[in-house]
Amino acid sequence: MSVIDRLTDEFARLPGIGSKTALRLVHHLMKGSTEDTRRLSRALVDVAEKIRPCAVCGNFSEHERCEICTNPRRDGTTLCVVEEAYEVGAIERTGQYRGLFHVLGGRLSPLDGVGPDELNVAGLLRRIAGSEGEIQEVIVATNASVEGEATSVYLEQEIRPLGPRVTRLARGIPVGSDLEYVDGTTIAQALAGRREM
């Protein structure tokens, strides 16, 4: 197998990258300067060697504890649970949440052999129990998929006996959309989650 084929195969393993896009990326690298390719190579090596999960929340970090966990200005009474580390960034970009995070590293999927033991659930429960009541609310921010919903139900059953209030991200109609184009399930969730004006 040639160097080009090997690199194409590696790019194609990335999520959202098919074989044609992978080949285009390889050709882009070959047309660029050697220094550009070396810079990309160094960045990839740095990620492999320097980035690891935060010992507290599971978010990716260059240090044992991530910037969010070490920030004394964060609200330690609220904990937002997400499936994957990249979702921390999505919530952070809103500028509306000042609490802490916990990354599960996936979602329950019994058909794929993913149960609570394969996720960072035990760490979450230890963290809540060890907070001695400081964590007052846990926001379950799993995706609105079947697996995400199953994960949220499981987490609620495990967290509630530990004391904090368990909430779920609201579901509903996206801002700027027309009702005629929104699917029935989304409208039903919006109706169920309505609030007083």
LUMLO-952884 format. One line per field, with one value per residue: chain; residue in one letter; residue number from 1; x, y, z of N, C-alpha, C in turn. Coordinates in steps of 0.02 Angstrom, whole numbers, plus 32768, in hexadecimal, padded with zeros to 4 digits. Layout:
BEGIN
unit	[A|...]
code	[A|...]
pos	[NUM|...]
n.px	[X|...]
n.py	[Y|...]
n.pz	[Z|...]
ca.px	[X|...]
ca.py	[Y|...]
ca.pz	[Z|...]
c.px	[X|...]
c.py	[Y|...]
c.pz	[Z|...]
//
This chain:
BEGIN
unit	[A|A|A|A|A|A|A|A|A|A|A|A|A|A|A|A|A|A|A|A|A|A|A|A|A|A|A|A|A|A|A|A|A|A|A|A|A|A|A|A|A|A|A|A|A|A|A|A|A|A|A|A|A|A|A|A|A|A|A|A|A|A|A|A|A|A|A|A|A|A|A|A|A|A|A|A|A|A|A|A|A|A|A|A|A|A|A|A|A|A|A|A|A|A|A|A|A|A|A|A|A|A|A|A|A|A|A|A|A|A|A|A|A|A|A|A|A|A|A|A|A|A|A|A|A|A|A|A|A|A|A|A|A|A|A|A|A|A|A|A|A|A|A|A|A|A|A|A|A|A|A|A|A|A|A|A|A|A|A|A|A|A|A|A|A|A|A|A|A|A|A|A|A|A|A|A|A|A|A|A|A|A|A|A|A|A|A|A|A|A|A|A|A|A|A|A|A]
code	[M|S|V|I|D|R|L|T|D|E|F|A|R|L|P|G|I|G|S|K|T|A|L|R|L|V|H|H|L|M|K|G|S|T|E|D|T|R|R|L|S|R|A|L|V|D|V|A|E|K|I|R|P|C|A|V|C|G|N|F|S|E|H|E|R|C|E|I|C|T|N|P|R|R|D|G|T|T|L|C|V|V|E|E|A|Y|E|V|G|A|I|E|R|T|G|Q|Y|R|G|L|F|H|V|L|G|G|R|L|S|P|L|D|G|V|G|P|D|E|L|N|V|A|G|L|L|R|R|I|A|G|S|E|G|E|I|Q|E|V|I|V|A|T|N|A|S|V|E|G|E|A|T|S|V|Y|L|E|Q|E|I|R|P|L|G|P|R|V|T|R|L|A|R|G|I|P|V|G|S|D|L|E|Y|V|D|G|T|T|I|A|Q|A|L|A|G|R|R|E|M]
pos	[1|2|3|4|5|6|7|8|9|10|11|12|13|14|15|16|17|18|19|20|21|22|23|24|25|26|27|28|29|30|31|32|33|34|35|36|37|38|39|40|41|42|43|44|45|46|47|48|49|50|51|52|53|54|55|56|57|58|59|60|61|62|63|64|65|66|67|68|69|70|71|72|73|74|75|76|77|78|79|80|81|82|83|84|85|86|87|88|89|90|91|92|93|94|95|96|97|98|99|100|101|102|103|104|105|106|107|108|109|110|111|112|113|114|115|116|117|118|119|120|121|122|123|124|125|126|127|128|129|130|131|132|133|134|135|136|137|138|139|140|141|142|143|144|145|146|147|148|149|150|151|152|153|154|155|156|157|158|159|160|161|162|163|164|165|166|167|168|169|170|171|172|173|174|175|176|177|178|179|180|181|182|183|184|185|186|187|188|189|190|191|192|193|194|195|196|197]
n.px	[802A|801E|8068|8011|7F95|7F90|7F88|7F13|7EB8|7EC3|7E91|7E0E|7DDA|7DB2|7D26|7C9E|7CEA|7CFA|7D38|7D55|7D60|7DCA|7E31|7E39|7E67|7EE7|7F23|7F1F|7F79|7FED|7FFE|8019|8093|8128|8144|80C4|8087|80DB|80C0|803A|804D|809B|803D|7FDD|8029|8042|7FBF|7FA8|800A|8000|7F7D|7EFB|7E77|7E23|7E3F|7DD7|7D5B|7D5B|7D66|7DC9|7E75|7F12|7F4C|7F49|7ED0|7E49|7E31|7DB2|7D8C|7DED|7DD2|7DAC|7D3F|7CD4|7C2E|7C17|7BA7|7B59|7B51|7B71|7B4A|7B8F|7B96|7C0C|7CB3|7CC2|7C48|7C49|7C89|7C27|7BC0|7C04|7C21|7BA9|7BA9|7B54|7B55|7B9D|7BC8|7C0D|7C4F|7C30|7C6F|7C30|7C63|7C21|7B86|7B02|7AEB|7AAF|7AA5|7B1B|7B73|7B92|7B8D|7B6A|7BE7|7C44|7C46|7C65|7C1B|7C23|7C87|7C43|7BDB|7C26|7C61|7BF3|7BC0|7C31|7C34|7BF6|7B77|7B8C|7B7A|7AEA|7A94|7A81|7A95|7A59|7A99|7A8E|7A84|79F2|79D2|799D|79F5|7A31|79C4|79A4|7A19|7A0D|799C|79CB|7A36|79F0|79AA|7A16|7A55|79F7|79DC|7A4E|7A3F|7A49|79EA|79A7|79AF|797C|79B5|7953|78E0|78AB|7862|78CD|791C|78E4|78A4|781C|777C|773A|779F|77DA|77F8|7780|77A3|77FD|77AA|774F|77A4|77C4|7747|7731|7797|7777|7772|773F|771E]
n.py	[7FC5|806D|8109|8173|8130|80F9|816D|81A4|8141|8151|81D4|81BD|8174|81CF|8222|824F|825D|8223|81AD|81F3|8279|8269|8247|82BF|8312|82DC|82F7|8382|839A|8369|83C4|8437|8493|8447|846D|8492|8414|83D5|8425|8404|837D|8385|83C0|835A|82F7|8339|833E|82B5|8297|82F5|8314|82E4|8291|82F7|82E1|82F6|831B|82E1|8326|835B|8384|83DA|83CD|837E|83A2|83F6|849D|84CD|8485|84B2|8537|85B2|8607|85C6|8582|8517|84D4|84A3|8425|83EF|836C|831D|82C0|82B5|82FC|8367|83A4|83F3|8468|8498|84BE|8519|857F|85C3|861C|8622|85C9|85A9|8546|84A6|8415|836B|82E5|825C|8206|81C6|8170|810D|8074|7FE7|7F8B|7F9E|7F75|7FD0|7FFB|803D|8027|803B|80BF|8163|815F|812F|8182|81FB|81E7|81D2|824F|82A4|826F|8283|830C|833B|8377|83F0|83F4|841F|8419|83B3|83B8|835F|834A|82F9|82BA|82C7|8249|819B|814E|81B4|81E3|8170|8168|81DF|81C1|8154|8193|81F1|819E|816B|81DB|822A|81EF|8219|829B|831E|8391|8358|8387|839F|83CC|8440|8417|8438|84AC|84EF|8591|860C|85B8|8578|853E|84E6|849E|8453|83B7|833F|8301|835A|83CA|8394|8381|8405|8437|83EB|841C|84A0|8547|85C6|866C]
n.pz	[8000|7FD4|800F|7FFB|7FF1|8072|80C4|8092|80BA|8145|8158|812C|8193|81EF|823E|81D5|8163|80C6|804B|7FD3|7FFE|8056|7FFD|7FB6|801D|8033|7FB6|7FBB|8022|7FE5|7F7D|7FC2|8026|8067|80E7|8119|811F|817B|81EB|8204|8220|8296|82EA|82F3|8333|83AC|83E0|83F3|8453|84BB|84E2|854F|85AC|8623|86D0|8726|86E3|8663|85ED|8560|8577|858D|8604|86A8|86E4|8698|864F|866F|86E3|873B|8749|87B9|87B3|877F|8791|880D|8838|87D5|875B|86BC|8654|85CC|8530|84DD|84D6|847A|847F|84EF|84C5|846D|84C3|8513|84B7|84AF|8517|8582|85EB|8687|86DB|870C|86B1|867A|8623|85CF|856E|850A|84E6|852B|84DB|84C5|845A|8417|8474|84D8|8576|861D|865B|85F8|85E6|8630|86A8|872D|875F|875A|87B8|882D|8835|884C|88C5|8916|891F|898B|8994|8953|88C8|8883|8818|878B|86E4|8661|85CA|8558|84AF|8441|8412|8405|8453|849E|84E7|8531|857C|85C8|8617|8661|86A6|86F2|874C|8794|87C9|8811|8895|88D6|88F9|88B1|8848|87B0|870B|8660|85BF|8564|84E2|843D|83C8|834F|8352|82E1|8288|8221|8250|81F8|81BD|821E|826D|82AF|832B|8365|8374|83D0|843F|8459|847D|84F2|8542|8559|859D|8613|85DA]
ca.px	[8000|8047|8062|7FD4|7F5D|7F8D|7F70|7ECC|7E93|7EC1|7E61|7DCB|7DC4|7D97|7CDD|7C88|7D19|7CF5|7D75|7D64|7D79|7E0C|7E61|7E41|7E93|7F2B|7F3C|7F2A|7FB8|8025|8007|8031|80DA|8140|813D|807E|807B|80FF|809C|8000|8068|80AE|7FFF|7FC0|8053|8034|7F7E|7FB0|8037|7FF5|7F37|7EE0|7E3A|7E28|7E36|7D99|7D1D|7D60|7D71|7E0E|7E9F|7F5B|7F61|7F22|7E8D|7E3D|7E29|7D71|7D8D|7E1A|7DBD|7D87|7D03|7C9D|7BFA|7C1F|7B67|7B37|7B7A|7B51|7B64|7B8C|7BAE|7C50|7CD9|7CB7|7C09|7C5A|7C95|7BE8|7B9D|7C2D|7C1B|7B6C|7BB7|7B1C|7B5D|7BDA|7BD3|7C40|7C3A|7C47|7C6C|7C24|7C8B|7BF4|7B42|7AED|7AD5|7AB6|7AB0|7B62|7B9B|7BA6|7B65|7B85|7C2D|7C6E|7C43|7C80|7BE2|7C3B|7CAA|7C0F|7BB8|7C57|7C6A|7BB8|7BBF|7C69|7C2F|7BD7|7B3E|7B9B|7B59|7AA2|7A6E|7AA4|7A73|7A69|7A9A|7A9A|7A62|79AC|79CC|7982|7A29|7A39|798A|79AE|7A4F|79F3|796F|79F6|7A5A|79C0|799D|7A52|7A69|79C4|79E5|7A89|7A2A|7A40|79B3|79BD|798A|798C|79B1|7912|78DB|7875|7866|7908|7910|78E4|7885|77D4|775B|7727|77D9|77F5|77DA|774F|77C2|7819|7772|7735|77D3|77BD|7709|773A|77C6|7764|7777|7717|7740]
ca.py	[8000|80A9|813D|8199|8106|80F3|81AC|81A9|8114|816F|820C|81A1|815A|8206|8229|827F|825F|81E9|819E|8228|82B3|8256|824C|8307|832E|82C6|831D|83C6|839A|835F|8402|846C|8493|8414|848A|848C|83CE|83C8|8447|83D9|8340|8396|83CC|8318|82D6|835B|8327|8270|8292|8326|831C|82AB|82A4|8317|82B0|8305|831C|82BA|8352|8357|83B7|83CF|83C5|834B|83BE|8426|84E3|84D8|846A|84D9|857D|85BE|862F|859B|8572|84D1|84B6|8489|83F8|83DE|832C|8317|827F|82B8|8338|839F|83C5|8426|84A4|84B1|84E0|8552|85B4|85EB|864F|8623|8598|85B6|850E|8474|83E2|8326|82C4|8214|81E1|81A1|8169|80C7|8054|7F9F|7F65|7FA6|7F5E|8009|8001|806F|801A|8053|8108|8183|8167|8125|81C0|822E|81D9|81E0|8297|82C1|8258|82A1|8355|8349|83A4|842E|83EF|8422|840A|8390|83C1|8328|8368|82C6|82C8|82B4|8209|8166|813D|81ED|81E3|8138|817D|8211|819F|812D|81C1|820E|816B|8162|821A|8245|81DB|823A|82DC|835A|8396|8341|83A8|838A|8403|8447|8401|845B|84CA|851A|85D8|861E|8586|857B|8502|84B7|8476|8430|8375|8336|82F1|8398|83F3|8374|8390|844C|843E|83CE|8444|84E7|856B|8603|86A8]
ca.pz	[8000|7FCD|8043|7FEC|8004|80BB|80DF|807E|80E7|8188|8156|8123|81D4|8217|8234|81A3|812B|809B|8026|7FA3|8023|8070|7FC6|7FA9|8051|8025|7F7D|7FD2|8047|7FB6|7F56|7FEE|8036|8096|812B|812D|8130|81BA|8221|8212|823F|82DB|8310|8300|8366|83EB|83F9|840A|848C|84F1|84F6|8574|85CF|8665|8705|8749|86BA|8626|85B3|8549|8595|858C|8649|86CC|86EB|8661|8660|868E|8727|8766|874B|87F7|87A8|8768|87C2|8822|884D|879A|8734|867C|863C|8583|8516|84C3|84E9|844D|8492|8520|849E|8452|84FA|8528|8485|84BA|854A|85B1|8621|86AE|8708|86FC|8681|8681|85E1|85D5|853E|84DF|84FF|8531|849D|84D1|841C|8406|84AD|8502|85B3|864C|866B|85C1|85E8|866C|86D6|8771|8772|8765|87F7|8863|8838|886C|890B|8939|8923|89CC|898B|892F|8887|8891|87DB|8755|86A4|8634|8587|8525|846F|843C|83EF|8430|8483|84CA|8515|8560|85AA|85F6|8646|868D|86D2|8722|877F|87BC|87E9|883E|88DB|88F3|8914|8888|8819|876E|86D7|861C|858F|8543|849C|841D|8386|8347|8345|829B|825C|8216|826A|81C3|81A9|8259|8273|82E4|836B|8380|838B|840C|8475|8468|84A3|8535|8568|8557|85DE|8616|85BF]
c.px	[802D|803B|8022|7F97|7F56|7F71|7F26|7EA1|7E8D|7E90|7E19|7DB0|7DA5|7D4B|7CCD|7CB5|7D12|7D36|7D87|7D7F|7DBF|7E41|7E6D|7E6F|7EDB|7F49|7F48|7F6C|7FF4|8032|8023|807B|80EB|8138|80F5|806F|809E|80DB|805E|8017|807A|8070|7FDE|7FE7|8047|7FF2|7F85|7FD8|8024|7FAD|7F1F|7E9F|7E49|7E19|7DF4|7D5C|7D20|7D67|7DBA|7E37|7EE9|7F75|7F36|7EDA|7E84|7E32|7DE6|7D71|7DBA|7E07|7D93|7D48|7CC9|7C6E|7BFE|7BDF|7B42|7B68|7B53|7B72|7B59|7BA7|7BF8|7C71|7CCC|7C76|7C13|7C64|7C56|7BC1|7BC3|7C26|7BDB|7B78|7B82|7B25|7B9F|7BEB|7C0C|7C24|7C50|7C3B|7C65|7C51|7C60|7BAE|7B32|7AD4|7ADF|7AC3|7AF8|7B90|7BB3|7B75|7B85|7BCF|7C5C|7C6F|7C5F|7C47|7BF9|7C5F|7C79|7BEE|7BE6|7C5F|7C2F|7BB6|7BF6|7C65|7C0F|7BA1|7B4D|7B7A|7B0E|7A77|7A9B|7A79|7A88|7A61|7AAD|7A71|7A1A|79A1|79AE|79B5|7A33|7A01|7990|79E4|7A35|79C6|7999|7A1A|7A2C|79B3|79D9|7A63|7A38|79CD|7A21|7A7A|7A20|7A02|79CE|7990|79A3|798A|796D|7917|78A4|7887|78A3|78F4|7914|78C2|783A|77B5|774B|7761|77F7|77D2|77AD|776D|77DE|77E1|7755|7762|77CD|777D|7710|7767|77B4|7769|7750|773F|7743]
c.py	[803E|80D9|8164|8171|8100|8133|81B6|817E|8132|81AA|81F1|8183|8190|820D|8260|8285|821E|81E0|81D4|8266|82A5|825E|8296|8326|831A|82EE|8366|83CB|8392|839D|843B|8466|845B|842D|8486|8445|83BC|83E8|841E|839A|834D|83A0|838A|82F3|82F6|8345|82E1|826C|82BE|832B|82DC|82C1|82C3|82E3|82BB|82FA|82F2|82E3|834C|8392|83A6|83C2|8390|8361|83F4|846D|84F1|84C0|8492|8522|858A|85E7|8606|858B|8527|84AF|8496|8460|83E3|839F|8327|82D3|8282|82FB|8373|83C4|83F9|8469|84C2|84D8|851E|858D|85DE|8624|8653|85F5|85A3|857E|84E1|8440|839D|8303|8278|81EB|81B5|81A0|811F|80AD|8009|7F76|7F68|7F90|7F96|800F|8035|8066|8033|809F|8122|8190|8160|8163|81F8|8224|81E5|822B|82B9|82AF|827A|82EC|836B|837E|83E4|842E|83EA|8412|83E7|8397|8389|8342|8334|82D7|82AE|8275|81D5|8154|8175|81F1|81AB|8148|81AE|81F1|8178|815B|81DF|81DD|8162|81A0|8231|822F|81FC|8281|8316|8356|8380|8362|8390|83C7|8405|8430|8429|8479|84F8|8563|85E5|85ED|8593|853A|84CF|848A|844D|83ED|8370|8328|832F|83C6|83D6|8383|83D9|8459|8425|83FA|848E|8505|85AC|863E|86DE]
c.pz	[8000|8007|8039|8001|8050|80DA|80CE|80AC|812D|818B|8153|8163|8200|820B|8202|8166|8104|8074|7FF4|7FC6|803E|803A|7FB4|7FDE|8046|7FEC|7F8F|7FF8|8018|7F8D|7F81|7FFC|8067|80DD|8144|8144|8171|81F5|8236|8236|8288|8306|8322|8336|83AA|840A|8417|844B|84C7|850A|8517|8595|8613|869A|872A|871D|867B|85E7|859E|8563|858B|85D2|866B|86D5|86B7|867C|8683|86D6|8756|876C|8789|87ED|878D|87A2|87D2|8838|8812|8771|86F6|8660|85F1|856D|8503|84D4|84BB|845C|84C9|84FC|8483|8487|8510|84F7|848D|84EB|8580|85ED|8644|86DF|86F0|86CC|8698|863E|85EC|85A8|8511|84FD|8502|84EE|84A4|8492|8405|843F|84D9|853C|85E1|865C|8635|85BF|862A|869E|871E|878A|8780|87A9|8833|886D|885C|88B6|8934|8940|8964|89C7|8966|88EA|8895|8854|87A9|8717|8676|85ED|8553|84E7|846F|8413|841F|8466|84B6|84FD|8548|8593|85DD|862B|8679|86BF|8706|875B|87AE|87E5|881E|8887|88FE|890B|88E4|885C|87D5|873A|8693|85F0|856F|84FB|847C|83DA|8382|8339|82FA|826C|8256|822D|8233|81AE|81E2|825F|82B1|8328|838C|8399|83CC|8449|8489|848F|84EA|8560|8569|859C|85D9|85FD|85F4]
//
